């Protein structure tokens, strides 16, 4: 068993909530954007919006 501090538990809980909130549709949009960038030979823009 691993003993975690309160801060570590809070961080893990926040990460799990964030992962749970990710929607498959958003992931698909991101993959399409990345694929378009690869075809054009340009690096993807991390600041680009997925909306």
DARA-V787759 format. One record per residue. N is the residue number from 1. SS is DSSP state (@ for helix, = for strand, . for the rest). OMEGA is omega in degrees with one decimal (999 if undefined). NEAR is the number of other C-alpha atoms within 8 Angstrom. Layout:
n = {N	N}
ss = {SS	SS}
omega = {OMEGA	OMEGA}
near = {NEAR	NEAR}
This chain:
n = {1	2	3	4	5	6	7	8	9	10	11	12	13	14	15	16	17	18	19	20	21	22	23	24	25	26	27	28	29	30	31	32	33	34	35	36	37	38	39	40	41	42	43	44	45	46	47	48	49	50	51}
ss = {.	.	.	.	.	@	@	@	@	@	@	@	@	@	@	@	@	@	@	@	@	.	.	@	@	@	@	@	@	@	@	@	@	@	@	@	@	@	@	@	.	.	.	.	.	.	.	.	.	.	.}
omega = {-179.9	178.0	-178.7	176.8	178.5	179.1	178.9	178.8	179.0	179.1	178.9	178.9	179.0	178.3	179.4	177.1	179.4	179.1	179.9	-177.5	-179.1	-179.6	-179.7	-179.0	178.5	178.2	178.5	178.1	-179.9	178.6	177.7	178.9	179.6	-180.0	178.5	178.9	178.8	179.5	-178.5	-179.7	178.6	177.6	-179.7	179.9	-177.3	-179.4	-179.1	179.7	179.8	-177.8	999}
near = {2	3	4	6	6	6	6	8	9	8	8	8	8	8	8	8	8	8	7	7	6	8	7	6	6	9	9	8	9	9	8	8	9	9	8	8	11	10	7	6	6	7	6	8	5	4	4	5	4	6	2}
